[in-house]
Amino acid sequence: MARLNRLVVPGEVHLVRQAAAAGLAPFDDPGECDAFLASLRRAATERGVAIHGYCLLPDSWLLLGTPSQADSLGKMMQAISRWFVAGYNRRHARAGGLWRSRFTAAPLSAAHVVDVLIYLEQAPVRAGLVGAAAEYPWSSAPHHASGARDPIVSGNPALWALGNTPFEREASHRRLLETGITAQARSQIEDRLLMGWAWADSKVLAQWAAAGRRTTPLARGRPRRSKNQSVPI
């Protein structure tokens, strides 16, 4: 079966995920984390992607961002590979690709931005790397929850509803990081967005699908036969 093109909707927030090749953990090294974030900041700025949140895990990374053009995400990822991956290979005297496979990306509606951001920033806690998300230095959590300014991160209107002032928004964000998201929201993120499928209401999904790419997976199994359909011999 032919591989579907990614669904990229300019001006909408997307969840992006990339994993390292088996056996590699490039972000175990703080120096590599710094190098990657420098490449990410440059690539996002030059290729037109607003970054709203991110998290580096030892063997993978997650990103929440808004592309300005349909090809902005792809161009950003290509630039990161040219700058960071090439440098990583030189520093570690290796050759070849660093990533396990192509990256996944999927759009989501504004109603889900906060849930997805909290999920992303809680990843180090789920992985047992820290006890509190805001303590993890290689994510956007300190920016959103403790007031540490991160030049990579751009604001998003969905986050303004968390409070009228920066102090109120930070306090609300800390509470959300502590309480987490619902099991239903987590399921939608893991079963849809991380698999490359959009998360929005049916009307929005239909609008995005009109661009020519399916927004939901096909039902599993063979199509149900109608009552009048003959059984093949």
C-alpha positions as CSV (number, residue, x, y, z in Angstrom):
1,M,0.0,0.0,0.0
2,A,1.3,3.4,-0.9
3,R,2.4,5.6,2.0
4,L,0.2,8.6,2.7
5,N,1.7,12.1,2.5
6,R,1.7,13.9,5.8
7,L,-1.3,16.2,6.4
8,V,0.1,19.6,7.0
9,V,-2.3,22.5,7.4
10,P,-0.6,26.0,7.3
11,G,-1.6,28.2,10.2
12,E,-2.7,25.2,12.4
13,V,-0.8,23.8,15.4
14,H,0.9,20.4,14.8
15,L,2.4,17.7,17.0
16,V,5.7,16.5,15.6
17,R,7.7,13.5,16.8
18,Q,11.1,12.1,15.7
19,A,12.9,9.1,17.2
20,A,16.6,8.1,17.1
21,A,17.7,5.0,15.4
22,A,17.7,1.8,17.6
23,G,20.5,1.8,20.1
24,L,21.1,5.6,19.9
25,A,20.4,8.1,22.6
26,P,21.7,11.4,21.3
27,F,20.1,13.5,24.0
28,D,21.7,11.7,26.9
29,D,24.5,14.3,26.5
30,P,23.7,17.9,27.6
31,G,26.1,19.3,25.0
32,E,24.1,17.5,22.3
33,C,20.9,18.9,23.7
34,D,22.3,22.4,23.5
35,A,23.5,21.8,19.9
36,F,20.1,20.4,18.9
37,L,18.2,23.3,20.4
38,A,20.4,25.8,18.6
39,S,19.7,24.1,15.3
40,L,16.0,23.9,16.1
41,R,15.8,27.6,16.8
42,R,17.6,28.6,13.6
43,A,15.7,26.1,11.5
44,A,12.3,27.1,12.9
45,T,13.0,30.8,12.4
46,E,14.4,30.5,8.9
47,R,11.8,28.0,7.7
48,G,8.7,29.7,9.2
49,V,7.6,27.4,12.0
50,A,6.4,29.0,15.3
51,I,7.4,26.7,18.2
52,H,4.9,26.5,21.1
53,G,6.5,23.7,23.1
54,Y,9.1,20.9,22.9
55,C,10.7,18.1,24.8
56,L,14.0,16.2,24.3
57,L,14.1,12.7,25.6
58,P,17.2,10.6,25.5
59,D,16.2,8.8,22.3
60,S,13.4,11.0,20.8
61,W,11.9,14.4,20.8
62,L,8.5,16.0,20.6
63,L,7.5,19.4,19.2
64,L,4.3,21.5,19.1
65,G,4.5,24.1,16.4
66,T,2.6,26.0,13.7
67,P,4.0,26.0,10.1
68,S,3.4,29.1,8.0
69,Q,3.4,27.2,4.8
70,A,2.6,23.6,3.7
71,D,6.3,22.8,3.3
72,S,7.6,24.6,6.4
73,L,7.7,21.6,8.6
74,G,9.5,19.5,6.0
75,K,12.1,22.2,5.3
76,M,12.6,22.7,9.1
77,M,13.3,19.0,9.6
78,Q,15.7,18.9,6.6
79,A,17.6,21.9,8.0
80,I,17.9,20.2,11.4
81,S,19.3,17.1,9.7
82,R,21.9,19.2,7.8
83,W,23.0,21.1,10.8
84,F,22.6,19.0,13.9
85,V,22.9,15.4,12.4
86,A,25.9,16.3,10.4
87,G,27.6,17.9,13.4
88,Y,26.6,15.0,15.7
89,N,28.2,12.5,13.2
90,R,31.4,14.5,13.1
91,R,31.6,14.7,16.9
92,H,31.0,11.0,17.3
93,A,33.0,9.8,14.4
94,R,30.0,8.1,12.8
95,A,28.2,8.1,9.5
96,G,24.7,7.5,8.3
97,G,21.3,8.6,9.5
98,L,20.5,9.4,13.1
99,W,16.7,9.0,13.0
100,R,14.8,5.8,13.1
101,S,12.4,6.7,10.3
102,R,10.7,9.8,8.8
103,F,9.1,12.1,11.4
104,T,5.4,12.1,12.2
105,A,3.3,15.2,12.2
106,A,-0.4,15.8,12.6
107,P,-2.6,18.9,13.0
108,L,-4.9,19.6,16.0
109,S,-7.6,22.1,16.7
110,A,-7.1,25.0,19.1
111,A,-9.3,23.3,21.7
112,H,-6.7,20.6,22.2
113,V,-3.5,22.7,22.3
114,V,-3.3,22.9,26.1
115,D,-3.8,19.2,26.5
116,V,-1.2,18.3,24.0
117,L,1.3,20.8,25.4
118,I,0.9,19.3,28.9
119,Y,1.3,15.8,27.5
120,L,4.5,16.8,25.8
121,E,6.0,18.5,28.8
122,Q,5.1,15.6,31.1
123,A,7.0,13.2,29.0
124,P,10.2,13.3,31.2
125,V,8.1,12.5,34.2
126,R,6.5,9.5,32.5
127,A,10.0,8.4,31.5
128,G,11.2,8.6,35.1
129,L,13.8,11.3,34.3
130,V,12.5,13.9,36.8
131,G,9.9,14.1,39.5
132,A,8.4,17.3,38.3
133,A,8.0,18.5,34.7
134,A,9.2,22.0,35.4
135,E,12.5,20.7,36.7
136,Y,13.5,19.2,33.3
137,P,15.9,21.6,31.5
138,W,15.4,20.2,28.0
139,S,11.8,21.1,27.5
140,S,9.5,24.1,27.3
141,A,8.0,23.4,30.8
142,P,10.3,25.8,32.6
143,H,9.3,28.6,30.2
144,H,5.6,28.0,30.7
145,A,5.5,27.1,34.4
146,S,8.3,29.0,36.1
147,G,8.9,32.1,34.0
148,A,12.3,31.0,32.6
149,R,12.5,32.8,29.3
150,D,13.1,30.4,26.3
151,P,14.0,32.1,23.0
152,I,12.8,29.1,21.1
153,V,9.2,29.3,22.3
154,S,6.5,31.4,20.8
155,G,3.1,32.1,22.4
156,N,-0.2,30.6,21.3
157,P,-3.7,32.1,21.8
158,A,-4.9,28.9,23.4
159,L,-2.6,29.4,26.3
160,W,-3.9,32.9,27.0
161,A,-7.1,31.4,28.5
162,L,-5.0,30.1,31.4
163,G,-4.9,33.5,33.0
164,N,-5.1,37.3,32.6
165,T,-1.4,37.9,33.5
166,P,1.8,36.0,32.9
167,F,1.9,35.1,36.6
168,E,-1.6,33.6,36.5
169,R,-0.8,31.7,33.4
170,E,2.3,30.2,34.9
171,A,0.4,29.2,38.1
172,S,-2.3,27.5,36.0
173,H,0.3,25.8,33.9
174,R,2.1,24.4,37.0
175,R,-1.2,23.0,38.3
176,L,-1.9,21.3,34.9
177,L,1.5,19.8,34.9
178,E,0.9,18.4,38.4
179,T,-2.6,17.1,37.7
180,G,-2.1,15.9,34.1
181,I,-4.6,15.3,31.4
182,T,-7.5,12.9,31.2
183,A,-7.1,9.3,30.0
184,Q,-9.3,10.1,27.0
185,A,-7.1,13.0,26.0
186,R,-4.0,10.9,26.3
187,S,-5.6,8.2,24.2
188,Q,-6.4,10.7,21.5
189,I,-2.8,12.0,21.5
190,E,-1.2,8.6,21.4
191,D,-3.6,6.8,19.1
192,R,-4.2,9.7,16.7
193,L,-1.6,12.5,16.7
194,L,1.5,10.4,17.3
195,M,0.3,8.1,14.6
196,G,0.0,11.0,12.1
197,W,-3.8,11.5,12.3
198,A,-5.5,14.8,13.0
199,W,-7.4,15.6,16.2
200,A,-10.3,18.0,15.7
201,D,-14.1,17.9,15.5
202,S,-15.8,16.3,12.5
203,K,-16.4,19.6,10.8
204,V,-12.8,20.7,11.0
205,L,-11.6,17.2,9.9
206,A,-13.8,17.4,6.8
207,Q,-12.3,20.8,5.9
208,W,-8.8,19.5,6.3
209,A,-9.7,16.4,4.3
210,A,-10.8,18.6,1.5
211,A,-7.2,19.4,0.9
212,G,-6.9,15.8,-0.5
213,R,-5.6,13.7,2.3
214,R,-7.5,11.4,4.6
215,T,-7.6,12.7,8.2
216,T,-8.6,9.5,10.0
217,P,-7.5,5.9,9.6
218,L,-9.6,3.4,7.7
219,A,-11.6,0.8,9.7
220,R,-9.7,-2.4,10.4
221,G,-10.7,-5.6,8.6
222,R,-12.6,-6.2,5.4
223,P,-15.4,-3.8,4.4
224,R,-18.8,-5.2,5.4
225,R,-20.7,-6.8,2.6
226,S,-24.2,-5.4,1.8
227,K,-27.1,-7.8,1.9
228,N,-27.5,-7.8,-1.9
229,Q,-23.8,-8.3,-2.5
230,S,-22.9,-11.8,-3.8
231,V,-20.3,-13.9,-2.1
232,P,-17.2,-14.4,-4.3
233,I,-16.4,-18.0,-5.3
